[in-house]
Amino acid sequence: MAIVKISDNKGNISIMLCLLFTALLGFTAYVIDIGLIYAEKTKLSNALDSAVLAAILELPDNDEKAKAVAADYLEKNNVDQNDTIITIGTDRKSIQIKGVKRVKHFFSPIIKINSSDVNVTAKAVIGSAKSVKGGIRPFAVEKFDYSYGSLVTLKMAAGDGYKGNYGAVALGGTGANVFLENTLYGYNGIISVGDAVYTETGNMAGAANDIKKYINTECSTFDDFMRDSIRLWTVPLVDTLQVEGTSPVTVVGFGEFFVENITNNSGKIEVIGRFVRYVTNAYIDTTLEDTGVYGAKLVK
């Protein structure tokens, strides 16, 4: 009969416990460091997302400024620019940032894993506006093929219209008060390509002085205006304005204009603007014709 020594059993159990403890410690270290990696990846992803969304607002006209804005956002979010690559699309309608961050492990060095690299890519694109939410001015322009900086009459003086229509449209209501409110601050609803808007007859001369006074509180010019300029107006582009009286016209796109001047001569109000390209609060449709107003979104 074999004799089992208790001391031998104690030794075997000690070895098993040591092995179990080591395995448990290694697994715990792995889980904790995986959580750290995930947290750092989320932080980097958020930083890159905010950078591309801020930078895309400068496209398609100013790719250098777009890169500068992206770099500024990266710095503010403590992302080392040396660990990123910023790429502007050849059509200037997209920006992508690839970033990498080395994450040092706290516990995994126990199992010979000292660090991991976290790789993140963020990309934003702009596309033609299908629906614009808020800020639309109560004017309409027939679909055009103007170039950047072209002068455009947004509101004709009386006598130049067609059956009493001079470029004004009714958005969310009719009358001088609604027209004035929408001109100063923009219509707060949503207008989409394909919608019908109604022309508003009359010259709206009574609102001219208030509009001109408001616009002239800003001294910017076409060469130095900021993105939040009160002189920047989004207006619907329509299929025609050659209609009689109050009639529906169809929205076929959107245009953005820098208001150069508003005149009121003998009760005749005229608004002149310059065509610009602009990213605004809009839903996009990449199949629509490019008319200069864009929305932006993140893409995978």
Residue, then its C-alpha position, 0 to 999 in steps of 0.5 A: m500500500a502506497i503512503v501519501k504524505i500530506s506535505d506532498n499534497k500541500g506542495n502540489i496545491s501551492i503550485m496549482l494556486c500559484l499557477l492559477f493566481t498568475a493566470l488570473l492576474g494576467f487575465t485581469a491585467y489584460v481586461i483592464d488594459i483592454g478597457l484603457i485601449y478602448a477609452e483612448k480609442t474613443k477619445l481619439s475618434n471623438a477628436l478626429d470627428s470634431a476636427v473633420l466636421a469643423a474643417i469641412l466647413e471651409l471647403p470647397d474653396n479654402d483647402e489650406k484653411a480647412k487643414a489649418v482648422a483641422a490642425d487647430y482642433l487636433e491641438k485643442n484635443n491634445v492630439d499630436q499632429n505628428d501622429t496624424i495625416i490630413t488629406i483633402g479630396t481631389d474634388r475639395k469636397s471631403i477631408q480625412i484624418k488618419g491618427v495613431k496613438r500609442v497606449k502604454h499598458f499598466f498591467s500587461p507588461i506582466i505578460k510581456i505586452n508593454s503597449s498597443d497602437v490605436n488607429v482611427t480614421a475620420k472622414a467628412v464629406i459635403g454634398s449638395a443641399k437637398s433640405v435646408k433647416g433654418g436661416i432661409r431668406p424670403f427671396a427666390v432666384e431662378k436657377f443660375d450658372y453663375s461663377y463665384g463672386s458673380l453679382v445677382t439681383l435677389k430682389m428687383a425694384a418695382g416696375d421690373g417684375y413680372k405681374g407684380n413679382y419682384g423676387a420675394v416669396a412667402l415662407g411660413g406666412t404672408g405680409a410685411n411683418v413675416f417678410l421682415e422677420n424672415t429677412l433679418y433672421g431667416y425662416n426657421g422651418i425646413i425647405s426641400v428640393g421639390d417643395a412649392v413656395y409661393t411668390e409674394t407680390g408687392n415691393m415690400a418697401g416698408a421693410a427696406n430701411d429696417i433691413k438696410k440698417y440691420i445689414n449695415t451694422e456689419c462692415s465686412t466686405f466680400d473679401d473679408f467676411m466671416r462664416d457667421s456674417i449677417r450678410l450671408w443669405t441662403v435663398p431657394l433657387v426656383d424653376t421660374l419666377q415668370v408667374e402671375g400674382t401669388s403663384p407656386v414655384t418649385v424649389v430646384g436647389f439653394g444658393e448662397f449670397f453675400v449681400e452687397n447692397i440694399t437700396n430704397n429709392s422712392g419706395k423701390i427696394e432692391v437687394i444685390g448679392r454676390f454668389v458664394r459657395y457655403v456649407t450650412n445646416a442641410y441634409i445632402d443628396t450627392t445626386l443633385e446638381d451642385t448649386g453652391v450650398y452644401g450640407a456635411k456629414l461623417v462617413k465611414 
